[in-house]
Structure formats: C-alpha cells, structure tokens
Amino acid sequence: MAIPYPPHFTLSSPGTPIEPLPLTQDDLKKIAAYKAVDDFVESGMVVGLGTGSTAKHAVDRIGELLQQGILSNIVCIPTSTRTQEQALSLQIPLSDLDSHPVVDLTIDGADEVDPHLNLVKGRGGSLLREKLIECASRKFVVVVDESKLVKYIGGSGLAMPVEVVPFCWKFNARRLEEMFGYAGCRAQLRRKGCVCGNGGDDDAYVTDNGNYIVDLYLEREIGDLKAASEAMMRMSGVVENGMFLDMATAVIVAGSGGITVKDKV
C-alpha cells in the first residue's frame, strides 16, 4: 500500500492555496532517500553510503541530522570517491571495510528493480565498490523512483554494466556479447561522455579502480540470473557485473501516488 505524501501548496496570494506543483523525478528520489534515512539510520551505526543521484540525497540527509544532533556516533563507508568527497564536505565521519568489516546498513539507489527485488546497478560507474560494501551489510535498503521498476532484469533497455580490466577489453566485450547473443545482446565500451554529459569525450570511462566498463544492452530476458552472473564472473578479465541478486533487504519506491516499501520475502 502506498503511503501518500503530505500536501504541499504554493500560495497565489496570502492565505489562498492553489494546486500543488507536480513532483519531478529528482523530487521523488529525494523523498525516497529521506524516508530511508529517517526510518532506518540510528545513532551508533556503521552506514554504507551509496553513489548516484538518489544516494546523494541520503548522504545530504545524514549530514543534516548529524549537524542537528539528531544522529550521533555514526561512522560511514563511501562506495566511491565522489560520495567520499560529498560526505567530507558535510563533515560525516568516514572509515572503510578494513576497520569495520560488518556494516549495519547501506542505503543506495538502483538502475533497475525487478519484482523479486533483484537489481541492476553501476550505471554511475561504482558497481565494484558498491557490491563489496553492500555484501558486507546486515541491511541493504534501496531507494528509487517508480521509473526504475522493470518486469525483468534488463527490461529497461538501458545498460547492464560489467567492469573489466583494460587489457584486451575488446576481446571480453565480444565474448560477453556472444554469451548473451540469445537475448539480443549488444556490448559497448562506456565512454567518459556517457557519464559526464560531454558528448564530445570519446575516451574510455575509467572506474575508481582503474578499470573499464562494458555496457550490455539486452532485447530479451537472459533467463537464470544467478547462472548468468556466475558465467560472467568465470571469464578472465571480468572484475564484477552490475546484477545485484538477492541482496536488497527493502526497496523504497517513490511514485506519483506516494511511497511504497517493498520488503524482501
């Protein structure tokens, strides 16, 4: 059941309410992220900080609550250099998995969520560090807007990322394309312009770990997701893939009708 949003009115003149403005996609992301922090983050926790436009709002909220004294004694582990820089600017205490091998909670976004709460992540380029930290988490709460819900993994028609070593990346891109040829797979090296918005930059995008990303575009379902993931990980030169299977504890979805919380069955 969706939880409705509280009404927000603008005033045409003092005391005269008019219809609320429509919520943008970023508004929805912010609502979901704030709910995740307010409902799940507690003082004394070790918290994983996700990467991307939705997770950015969660980091902002944690910083705000720390500044207000509502939260205290929080230690956070960022999933990317981008998130690390944001957290430091908000004076959020940071650490790593070497010092805190068990994470109480990670909050992150997702690029796709299927009906079984399987995810595609990594279109922002941080899939390896995200998976490391989220696998070490007791709880993994995903925050998305309703546009990220799909019938099956790959169903958006957008990229399923695979992080590969730069050496012979074309060889591995061809092998990945052939592996999922039955699903109409097309493999493409990610360029800097795809991430930075600079369409003229054709240099390969390089992850925080010094690797490349090959994006897979699928026309049909790939079938057994676990088998597909394991097959990719057996390939020499493949570092990680963007399928996050059976990992999410809960998914908070913000849509036009309110917030829906989907729990792992």
C-alpha angles and dihedrals in degrees: 000000000000119000108224121231119247110258117266117197133186119209124235089189132356110300096001113115121205132188114300117256115255115262117249123220089257090052089055092049091051093049092051093045094049091049091052092052095043094047102038113023116088134177114273095031131133102227130193113219116214129214131241142050095306097042089050089068091052091053090049090052094050090050091049094050091047091052090050092050092240089118125038141170092029121157117192134197115205122216096212143018088251092058091042091057092048093049093048090051088056092047093243110162110245136200139154143241092266089065096032110029092172117060118199096207140355123197117198142146129244137214094217135012120191125202090268092053093253110149145210112212137165106070085124090055103248102100098125097053091039092054093046093054097038092051088055093051126104088208129023114192117191122204121198143149117244093262088075095064113106136177092232139002107281090021095124091066088231129117126306101198125222118186112218136174112260093238109101093347091160090059091054093043089057092047092051091049091050092045091060098030090121087065094051092255122186118188121206133176111241114241128206090246091062091061103030096042091240103129091189096061108095097170115119115267109245121207125224085263095056095254136122128242123226110199117212119208114198129198096189141021116289094214120220103036096195092051091047092050093048092048091054093048091053090062114101109240096029109116101180142335131225098240109109102191126192091346107110116095093191138354120213111204122193115200141159090276098048139273123327121192115206113195127201110260 
